Amino acid sequence: MIDREAVRSNAKYLRQVRPIDPDEIADYVDGRPHPAAVRRVLREEAYDLGLFEREDGTFVPASEDPVPATDWAPTHLPDRYVETVEDLLVARYGANWHRGGTGDRLREVIRRLKDDYYRGNPVEYDAEVALGYALYHLPDYYAAVGYPLGDLVERSLLPRRLRVLDVGAGVGGPALGLLDYLPDDAVVDYHAVEPSAAADVLDTLLDGTRRNVRTTIHRDRIEDFAFGDAPYDLILAANVLSELDDPVAAVDRCLAALADDGTLLALSPADLETSTGLRRVERAVADDGATTVYAPTLRLWPGAAPSDRGWSFDERPPVGAPRPQRRLDDAGTDAGTFTNETVKFSYTLLRRDGTRRVDVRADAARHARMADMERHVTERIDLLAVKLSRNLADDGNPLFKVGDGSERLEHYAVLTRESGLNRPLRDADYGAVLRFENALALWNDDEGAYNLVVDDEAVVDPVA
């Protein structure tokens, strides 16, 4: 049995002096263990020791710089993951897994998954459901996770040395996306909480993860998880809250396990049921006064909280259907039903240190408040608002959901006549804070919502 503490002690000393060579460490440990055993211990302890393993096999102090900005916009799921999923399908069903009875069963599994998510029904994950889930959702969930991470990276709030908790990790789409988003010199201690058969698929996909990523799968329900390795720098709750009996209690427990400067990222599909469910959880935990919504649904009025329906989602460039999706779809009779290229999602980023993506507040002396919009109908007003959608109009005037954190009903900005002074409404990114001047407030009786008409008399400027 190797003396782990001796390896740790020597590594702590040498890290201040020179790159740590397992061959050298072995000379200082009783019994002179094989260097390969020393290397294994150093890899297992690297996160706690703050060490990064270089390609030459030596260890150096991990970078203390935050994760840098990256042009995350994947157009496809990397081949290594596609091949792993296909290998799992072949191992279970044979080379013609997509045809005959097995193909029919997998297509029916995916139909049920889609229907259950749409209706908010609980999903039971056996081995077959887990493979169907990986077939259909791995690419879009892989792509989606990187975009909210960009909200953190732009303010240097994602560390390179990162302890992650992935709640309801499923088959691993968000985990794989996160690990590929991070730079090669990141040091990651990744913990997944996944009690279902999806953990078997996750385990296979994580097998062979790159150097400096340590992965642990806890086959527990989040309600029973002990959070033994807390605090965590990043907690993921991706596409799972709608499946929990008490998602607010689960998120509260997770927030208590965050590092002081950590972030909880919750993701959901963009459909009405799961998206508004995510927003209800966000609002419930943010009402405790200790939790701050970092993004995207910023509360611009101190002391105010939104109470509208809260259906807000982002949409990003599509990710191409991988080969297994196309094979399953081609072998069926409903063309396009089993390919999933759309990257459309809702998310919230929550923190406990009061930090917000944009540190700006509305001013009653200068801005109208959405909670008071009834009194402003037919008036031209100035206000601050967060852009909370892409263009929602199929045709006609561009239409965007907006909010200021006080809204009781939905508000939409309608671009009726574009000019150089209001073009930022169309061009601004999802989550941007915008200043509206001279917008016309109207009531839309058909939709039961307020419209802010942006014409050539209105000005829209990005605040941040």
Disulfide bonds with the S-S distance in Angstrom:
none
